[in-house]
């Protein structure tokens, strides 16, 4: 299962629904991953934060404790297909979300997210929420 940026941020903020979901995933013994686009989004948040040092500590802790799936050539191909399809249908989403979805589809992983508005537009993407 791939943990979307929304889940990671909610977990860092100790949002009760995210904390409960994390415990559920531990009990299910799910293999959990984050993606390199999520790492990019987290670091962007650090720079934009009014408390960058505090946020940096949280991000470093999260990133070092997760298995990371890269945005490689095969994932980029999947992401491009997603982006092009959604653009052609008139319902585009952020390129970073296409990248995360491309990685999930290439690796045949379910995406854990609260961002249903974007990710439910992608046909064939397995989604779980919390």
DASUL-V559676 format. One record per residue. N is the residue number from 1. RES is the residue in one letter. PSI is psi in whole degrees, -180 to 180 (NA if undefined). Layout:
[[N & RES & PSI] [N & RES & PSI]]
This chain:
[[1 & X & 136] [2 & X & 130] [3 & X & 116] [4 & X & 162] [5 & X & -38] [6 & X & -42] [7 & X & -44] [8 & X & -45] [9 & X & -45] [10 & X & -36] [11 & X & -42] [12 & X & -32] [13 & X & 3] [14 & X & 36] [15 & X & 126] [16 & X & -42] [17 & X & -35] [18 & X & -41] [19 & X & -42] [20 & X & -42] [21 & X & -40] [22 & X & -43] [23 & X & -41] [24 & X & -43] [25 & X & -37] [26 & X & -44] [27 & X & -35] [28 & X & -8] [29 & X & 43] [30 & X & 143] [31 & X & 124] [32 & X & 140] [33 & X & 157] [34 & X & 168] [35 & X & 160] [36 & X & -34] [37 & X & -33] [38 & X & -40] [39 & X & -44] [40 & X & -45] [41 & X & -38] [42 & X & -44] [43 & X & -33] [44 & X & -41] [45 & X & -37] [46 & X & -49] [47 & X & -36] [48 & X & -13] [49 & X & 150] [50 & X & -10] [51 & X & 65] [52 & X & -38] [53 & X & -41] [54 & X & -44] [55 & X & -38] [56 & X & -44] [57 & X & -44] [58 & X & -44] [59 & X & -45] [60 & X & -44] [61 & X & -45] [62 & X & -50] [63 & X & -40] [64 & X & -19] [65 & X & 2] [66 & X & 152] [67 & X & 138] [68 & X & 130] [69 & X & 129] [70 & X & 153] [71 & X & 89] [72 & X & -172] [73 & X & -46] [74 & X & -41] [75 & X & -36] [76 & X & -38] [77 & X & -46] [78 & X & -45] [79 & X & -40] [80 & X & -40] [81 & X & -42] [82 & X & -50] [83 & X & -47] [84 & X & -42] [85 & X & -48] [86 & X & -39] [87 & X & -46] [88 & X & -34] [89 & X & -7] [90 & X & 19] [91 & X & 54] [92 & X & 158] [93 & X & 176] [94 & X & 140] [95 & X & -36] [96 & X & -39] [97 & X & -36] [98 & X & -39] [99 & X & -46] [100 & X & -44] [101 & X & -38] [102 & X & -42] [103 & X & -44] [104 & X & -45] [105 & X & -43] [106 & X & -41] [107 & X & 1] [108 & X & 48] [109 & X & 150] [110 & X & 146] [111 & X & 125] [112 & X & 116] [113 & X & 159] [114 & X & -9] [115 & X & 65] [116 & X & -28] [117 & X & -41] [118 & X & -53] [119 & X & -24] [120 & X & -10] [121 & X & -13] [122 & X & 110] [123 & X & 133] [124 & X & -4] [125 & X & 124] [126 & X & 128] [127 & X & 140] [128 & X & 148] [129 & X & -180] [130 & X & NA]]
